[in-house]
Amino acid sequence: MNNRIPLEDWLAVIDREYLSTFIGNGGAAVKFAVADDDRRAGLREALKSHGESHGYLFVGLDAATSRAYMPQDLFFGVARQVDWRLLARRVILGYLAEEGFAIEGIEAQDPDAVETAIARNASGRDYAGGVLRPYLENRIFRNADLAKAFRIAMLHLCRFELQQAAGTDGYAGQALLDWLTGEDSRIGQLRDFQIRTRIDRTTARYFLESACHWMRQAGHAGTIVYLDNDRVTVGRNPRDGLRYYTRAMTLDHYEVLREFIDGTDRLAGVLLVVATGYEFLNDDPVRGRGWGIYSALRTRIMDDVRDRNVVNPVSSLVRIS
């Protein structure tokens, strides 16, 4: 029985059925790709290339280096790969364009992009701030798609990009960046921003959902999150310096994945691809570390009915050749 699909064929389906349409229109999906070690590296790079060609933000995570059983660590792993100041500039330039400001040729990658836009339109910083105030209040501060603490943080980041003059030393929003990325989780340093929420295992999901909405608001087609979780299926500690997962940690990780699957309706423009090895398909609930130890995840991604010779490329789980 040939139940594997060539990588190129599966990526073509993902490109056509998801990236070009469903995900780009605000949908969300979780896919499991089972592949040998040497094929997962190629899968990651190909998925990154396909996604970026469609305007997606690509983020890669690996359970060998991140605590994949902790939701906050997954969020921090995403946040550390995001240029939050760049996103804020993209949002501001988008709002200025809607107001008729001439921003052609101004790239958000330029740290002085907002300054350049203000100078080109001879508007003055105060005038531009007044023009943007309704956008900042209605589309960020009152945006119900964003968690309260997250929207406050994004509002401040946008204001800092608007207010900070070119060549100014230091960055007034550094405490916010440290909080978002987990570099400094102390809430006391955020007192001036009126933020009192920690990013922990009970709140991380809301922050991740908010971040995905924010990526789209900043002009990205969506977000692709690639998570290699092969490490969680390792039964005996190889003591190689990488993370080792106890059975309890592996169960917690599978619970996190199950929650992502059940919560896709709260995500916007997100494709989560969980790349894993064939040990993940181990059904032994006693000695194995595969999906057999957590039936709630297994029943959500297994094929109840499948053809012996033809692979369903849009199923939740595929085996890559």
N, C-alpha and C positions, 0 to 999 in steps of 0.2 A: 504493500500500500504506500503510495507516494502522497504524503500529506504536507509537503513543504512547498513553499512558493519562492521563486527567485527574488532576491532583494530588489532588483530593478523593476520587476513587475509589481511588487507590493508598493513601492514608492510611487509608481505611476498612478496607482489607484488612490493613494493618500493625496497625491497632488491634485488629481482630477476631482475626486469626490469630497475632499475635506478642505484642503488649503485654498483651492480656487473658489470654493462655493460655501459650504456649510460653516466652517470655522470663520472664514472671512466675513460672513454675514452675522456673526455674533454667537454662533453655536459653540459647543464644547464637547470633547470626546476623550475617552481614555482607551488607549490601545496597548496591548501586550505583544511584544515581539520576542519570540524565543529563538536564540541563535547561538552558535558556537562563539568562543572568545574572539577568534580572528575576524568574524563577520560583524560583531557588534561595533567595533571601531569604525568600520566602513559605513555601517548604518548611521552612526552618529554624524559623521561628516557629510554624508549624502543628505540626511534630513536637514542639517544646518544649511546646506547649499540650497536645497529646494525651498526651505522656509524663507531665507533671506531674499531670494529672488522674487518672492511674493510680498515682501515688506514686513515679514514677521520678525519679532525679536526672539532669538534663540538662546536658551539657557540650558547648560548641561550640568547634571549632578551625578555623583557616583557614591553608592553606599559604602564603598571601600574607604572613603575619606570623610563622608558626612554621616551624622547620626540619622539614618533614614527612618528611624522609628519615632523621632521627635518632630512634630509638625513645625515647631518654631525654627528648628535647624534647617528644614527644607525651605522655609521662607527666607531665612538669613542667607542660605546658599543662592537663592534667586536674587535677593536684594544686593548681594555683593557683586553680582555680574551686571547690574543695572547702573547706568549713569543717570542718577536722579536729577542732577542739575541740567543735563542735556534734555531730559524729558520735560522739565519745567520750561526751558527755552522753547522747545517745540510747541508746547501749549500756548505760550505767550505769542509767539510768531503767528500761530494759527488764528488766535483771537484778533491780532492786529490786522491780518489779512482780511478777516470778515468785516472789519471796520473800514476797509478801503485803503489801508496803509500799503505803500509800495515796498514789498520785501523781496522782489525777484532777485535771485542771485545771492541772497543772504542765507548762509548755512547755519543751522542750529549748532553744529559741531564747533563753531567759532565761539569761544567763551565771551566775546564781545558782541555777539549777534544782536542782542536786544539794544545795546548801546548804538550799534550801527544803524539799526532800523529807526530808532528815535532821531538820530542825527540826519539821516537821509530825508526823513519826512518833516524835518524842522518843526517838530511838535513840542519838544521839551518834555522832560521826564514827568513833571507834574501833570501836564495835559494827558500824556499817554496813560498815566496811572488813573486819571479820572475816567478816561475812555474804557479802560479795562475793568474798572471796579464792578460794574454789573455782571461781567463775565465771571470774574473771580468769585463773586458772592453766589450767583445762581448756578453756575456749572461746576463749582468745586465745593464751596461751603455748604450749599443746600443739596448737593448731589446724594440722593439716597442710595446709590450704588456703591458709595464709598463709606467705610466704617468711620465713625465720628473722629477718632484720633488720627486716622489716616488722612482724612480730608483736611483737617486742621494743618497737618504737616505739609501737605501738598500746597495749601494756600500760602503758607509761610515761604516755602521754597520758591514759588512763583514770585512772590513779593520781593524776595531777596534778589532774584535775577533781574527784576525790574528796577530795583533801587540801587543796587551796587554799581558804582561807577567803575569804568575800566581802570585797571592798574591798582585797585584798592587792595591793600594787604589783608590777608586773613579772609575767612568766610563766616558770615554771621550764622549760617545754618548748619555748621559742622556738628553740633550736638544732635540735630535731627538726623543727619546722615549716620552718625555713630549708633543711634537708637535703631534706625531702620535695618542696619546691617549687623546688629548684634555686637558691635565692637565695644559699646558701653551701654548697658541696659539700665543704668540708674535713672529713676524717674525724676529725682530731684533736679537734675540738670535741665529738665524740660519745663520747669515751673513757669518760666517766662512765656512759654508757648501755650500754656493752659492745657497741657497734655498730661494725663495721669494714668494712662493705660500701659501696662507691660505687654510685651510681645512674648507670650508663653504658649504652652500647648493648648490652652483653652481659647486663646484669641488669635493664634497664628492663622487659622483657616480664614478668618474674616479679613485679615491683612492681605493674604494671598489673593483672595477674591477681589479685594479692592485694587490691588496692584494690577491685576489683569484688566480690569476696567480702565485703569489709568493709562496703561500702554496704548489702548485703543484711542483714548481721549488725546493722547500725545501724537497720534497719527500713524501708529503701527497697525498693520492689518490684524494683528493678534499676537499671541505668545505661544511658542513651542517649548515645552519643558521635556527634556530628555533625561530620564533617570535610569541608570544602570544599577539594578538591585541584585545582581548575581551574588554579591558578597554575603547577603543574608542567608543564602542556602548552604553555606559552608558549615558542616557539622562539627568538625574538630578544629580547634584553634591552631592555625599554622604558625603563629608567632612570627609573622613577617613584617610587623610594624604597622600593618593596616588594621582597620577596625574589625573586631570580631563580635558576632551577634549571638547572644545566648538564645535559647529557645523562646524565652519570654520576650526578648527584644524583637525576634523575628515575628512573633505573633502580633506585637504592637505595630510593627511595620505593615503587616498585612491588613490590620485594622485601619491604619491610615489610608492605605490604598482603597479599601472598601468604602471609606467615607468619601474619598474623591469621586468614586464611581457614583455613589448615591447622591452626591451634591453637584453633579454636572449642570443641573438646571440653574445653579447660582453663579456659575462661571460664564464669562463672556469672551469669545474669541480665543479659546485655549485648546491646544492639543497636547495632552500628556502621553508620552510614549514611554512605557516601562520596558526596557530592554533587559533580558534575563537569559540565563543558561538553561540547559535541559534538566538540571536538577530541580528547577522550579516546578516541573511537572510530576515530581515524585508524589505518589498517592499515599505513601505509608504514613499514617497519623502518629506512629509511635517513634520510629527511628529516623524518619525523614525530616527535612526542613523545607519541603516544597508546599504547594498549595493544599496538600492533603491534611495538614495540621490546622487549617482554618477553612472550614467548608463554606462559611459565609462569603469569602472571596472567590473560592473555586466555583461555586454555583452561579456567580455573577458573570464569569468570563468564559466558562466552558461552553462548547457546542453540544447542545442536547442531541441534535441530529446533524450528521455531516456525511458527505459523499466520500466513498473510499478512495476515489481517484481525482476528484476535483476539489481544489481548495477554495474556500469562500474568502476572498481577499478583504472583505469589509467586516469580518467577524471581529469580536473583541480580542481574540488571541490568534496569532498566526505563528507558524514555524517557518523561519527563514532559512533558505538553502544558500 
